[in-house]
């Protein structure tokens, strides 16, 4: 069974993606030629002298929309996992941690929790974006 080769390849980055056109080089080797950078806000910045075609721009936009919806789902899952981890940590400290473990972890945990709490309160009061 032969897989259909895509026309574009997206190298995912935290702030968007690098977009490559997939071409066929010598000896049936695939060539990836960067044609654009996709910013997190959806802006497409062409790279070099190769400009994305109209169909490639449409494919980039479709990929970007799919990626945004994946990120929303992934972010919600991460919040649920984080809450579970915090609950597990509280249970471990209460039931199993020895004095040395508590003294080694208390300060970094308290600082991280304070930072999170401060950020949440600031955002909920509308003072920080």
C-alpha positions in Angstrom: 0.0 0.0 0.0 1.5 3.3 -1.1 0.9 6.3 1.2 -0.1 9.6 -0.4 2.7 12.1 0.1 1.6 15.5 1.4 2.6 18.6 -0.5 3.7 20.5 2.6 5.5 19.6 5.8 5.1 21.7 9.0 7.9 21.7 11.6 6.0 22.6 14.7 7.4 25.3 17.0 6.0 26.8 20.2 5.3 30.1 18.4 4.0 28.6 15.0 5.7 26.5 12.4 8.2 26.4 9.7 6.5 25.4 6.4 8.4 23.3 3.8 7.4 22.4 0.3 8.0 18.7 -0.3 9.8 18.0 -3.6 11.3 15.0 -5.1 15.1 15.1 -5.5 17.5 12.8 -7.2 17.4 9.1 -6.4 13.8 9.3 -5.2 15.0 11.4 -2.2 12.6 13.9 -0.7 13.7 17.5 -0.7 12.2 19.9 1.9 12.5 23.5 0.9 11.3 26.1 3.4 8.8 28.4 1.8 7.4 30.2 4.8 7.2 30.7 8.5 3.7 30.5 10.1 3.4 32.7 13.2 1.2 31.8 16.1 -1.3 34.5 15.1 -1.7 33.0 11.6 0.5 35.4 9.8 2.5 33.7 6.9 5.9 35.1 6.3 7.4 33.9 3.0 11.0 32.7 3.1 13.6 33.6 0.5 12.4 33.9 -3.1 10.0 31.0 -3.0 6.5 32.2 -2.4 3.6 29.9 -1.3 1.0 29.4 -4.0 -2.7 30.1 -3.4 -3.4 26.4 -2.8 -0.4 26.2 -0.4 -1.7 29.2 1.5 -5.1 27.5 1.8 -3.4 24.4 3.1 -1.3 26.4 5.6 -4.5 28.1 6.9 -6.3 24.8 7.2 -3.3 23.3 9.1 -3.2 26.4 11.4 -6.9 26.1 12.3 -6.5 22.4 13.1 -3.5 23.1 15.2 -5.3 25.8 17.2 -8.1 23.5 18.0 -5.6 20.7 19.0 -3.9 23.2 21.3 -7.1 24.2 23.1 -7.8 20.5 23.8 -4.3 19.9 24.8 -4.2 22.9 27.2 -7.5 21.8 28.9 -6.0 18.3 29.3 -2.8 19.8 30.8 -4.8 21.7 33.4 -6.6 18.6 34.4 -3.3 16.6 34.6 -1.8 19.4 36.6 -4.6 19.5 39.2 -4.2 15.7 39.5 -0.5 16.1 40.1 -1.0 18.7 42.7 -3.5 16.4 44.5 -1.1 13.5 44.3 1.7 15.8 45.7 -0.5 16.8 48.6 -1.3 13.2 49.4 2.4 12.2 49.2 3.4 15.0 51.5 0.7 14.2 54.0 1.1 10.4 54.0 4.6 9.4 52.8 7.2 12.2 52.7 9.9 12.2 55.3 11.2 15.4 57.0 14.2 15.6 54.7 12.1 15.3 51.5 9.7 18.0 52.8 12.6 20.3 53.7 14.1 19.9 50.2 10.9 20.4 48.3 8.9 22.9 50.4 10.5 26.2 49.3 10.4 25.5 45.5 6.9 24.2 45.7 5.7 27.1 47.8 7.3 29.6 45.4 5.7 27.9 42.3 2.3 27.8 44.0 2.6 31.5 45.0 3.5 32.5 41.5 0.6 30.5 40.1 -1.8 32.0 42.6 -0.6 35.6 42.0 -1.0 35.1 38.2 -4.4 33.6 38.5 -5.7 36.4 40.9 -4.2 39.1 38.6 -5.8 37.6 35.5 -9.2 37.0 37.2 -9.2 40.7 38.3 -8.5 41.8 34.8 -5.2 43.4 35.5 -2.9 41.2 33.4 -2.9 39.7 30.0 
